[in-house]
Amino acid sequence: MPLLPDLPRIQNAVELLDGPASLSELEANFRDISRLNRYFGGSWVTRSHLVRLLGERRGGSVTVLDVGSGGADIPVRLVRWARRRGLALRVIAVDRDRRILDVARRRAAAYPEISFVQADGLSLPVRGGGVDAAISSLTLHHLEPDAAPGLLAEMGRTSRLGFVVNDLMRSRLAYVLVWLTTRLFAWNRMSRHDGPLSVLRAYSASEIRSLAERAGVSPVRIVRHPLWLRLAVVGGPR
Ligand SMILES: C[S@@+](CC[C@H](N)C(=O)[O-])C[C@H]1O[C@@H](n2cnc3c(N)ncnc32)[C@H](O)[C@@H]1O
């Protein structure tokens, strides 16, 4: 029997990122998330699963849809990675928030391979199988259980080869480590508030399995990356 019961998911909490925020605060927050993705494995988790999904597609070009793209941090890293290997990669970065897209456009100005679209992840303006793969990072936990299956369903519908959802693990250890990291690095108010709260809003593996079932994208492969406090959900081709 476990010493402590599982940490319950906090429902209907509001992160500062979900509310009104100044432009400078948004920019600072996405700089922080970028560091987190870089030094704490977030980008690597998405890329490693994406590369497996895409396989050895060295000819032709590949199109990836990033849902809830935020500061376009992961698209930029993917494009840099592809450039180094001489691969033709195009990323469509989708976010529902116009101001966040403006921040992302500035951050990714040197990467014409990335295009930006304002849309809701629950209703993507992309035809079925219209992209090779769909990815999403640190976004699923923003959606409550009534909406989250919609995101998975849309990622499954739009992607030809499959999708990768990457989010935080929900555990006491993850909460303490994220709380400490955001304090130690003296990040901005939004990151300090939203980081630990995101852990408490994240879905467990069994919750994700039931979301995937409701979304009609089962079976999914769920891979834990405890070192990076991340959980990856990989869906195959439809
Ligand atoms: C914490 S940020 C993650 C940013 C980025 N994916 C990363 O890992 O660096 C979450 C983003 O998801 C976006 N978002 C939340 N719900 C969304 C929805 N239903 N459709 C599209 N974007 C959404 C938010 O606007 C925000 O930019």
The ligand as a MOL file (V3000), in Angstrom:
LIG
                    3D

  0  0  0     0  0            999 V3000
M  V30 BEGIN CTAB
M  V30 COUNTS 27 29 0 0 0
M  V30 BEGIN ATOM
M  V30 1 C 2.1110 26.8690 -20.8690 0
M  V30 2 S 1.8830 27.3780 -22.5160 0 CHG=1
M  V30 3 C 2.8590 26.1530 -23.3710 0
M  V30 4 C 3.6720 26.7490 -24.4730 0
M  V30 5 C 4.5170 25.8000 -25.3070 0
M  V30 6 N 3.7580 24.7180 -25.8670 0
M  V30 7 C 5.7170 25.2740 -24.5420 0
M  V30 8 O 5.7370 24.1160 -24.1280 0
M  V30 9 O 6.6700 26.0470 -24.3710 0 CHG=-1
M  V30 10 C 0.2320 26.8550 -22.9150 0
M  V30 11 C -0.2990 27.5060 -24.1820 0
M  V30 12 O -1.4900 26.8350 -24.5940 0
M  V30 13 C -2.3820 27.7790 -25.1130 0
M  V30 14 N -3.7320 27.2010 -25.0660 0
M  V30 15 C -4.4300 26.8470 -23.9640 0
M  V30 16 N -5.6150 26.3210 -24.3270 0
M  V30 17 C -5.6540 26.3360 -25.6840 0
M  V30 18 C -6.6340 25.9330 -26.6460 0
M  V30 19 N -7.8080 25.4130 -26.2940 0
M  V30 20 N -6.3390 26.0910 -27.9530 0
M  V30 21 C -5.1540 26.6330 -28.3390 0
M  V30 22 N -4.2110 27.0360 -27.4740 0
M  V30 23 C -4.4480 26.8890 -26.1580 0
M  V30 24 C -2.2000 28.9930 -24.2350 0
M  V30 25 O -2.6420 30.1860 -24.8570 0
M  V30 26 C -0.6680 28.9630 -24.0120 0
M  V30 27 O 0.0000 29.7330 -24.9680 0
M  V30 END ATOM
M  V30 BEGIN BOND
M  V30 1 1 1 2
M  V30 2 1 2 3
M  V30 3 1 2 10
M  V30 4 1 3 4
M  V30 5 1 4 5
M  V30 6 1 5 6
M  V30 7 1 5 7
M  V30 8 2 7 8
M  V30 9 1 7 9
M  V30 10 1 10 11
M  V30 11 1 11 12
M  V30 12 1 11 26
M  V30 13 1 12 13
M  V30 14 1 13 14
M  V30 15 1 13 24
M  V30 16 1 14 15
M  V30 17 1 14 23
M  V30 18 2 15 16
M  V30 19 1 16 17
M  V30 20 1 17 18
M  V30 21 2 17 23
M  V30 22 1 18 19
M  V30 23 2 18 20
M  V30 24 1 20 21
M  V30 25 2 21 22
M  V30 26 1 22 23
M  V30 27 1 24 25
M  V30 28 1 24 26
M  V30 29 1 26 27
M  V30 END BOND
M  V30 END CTAB
M  END
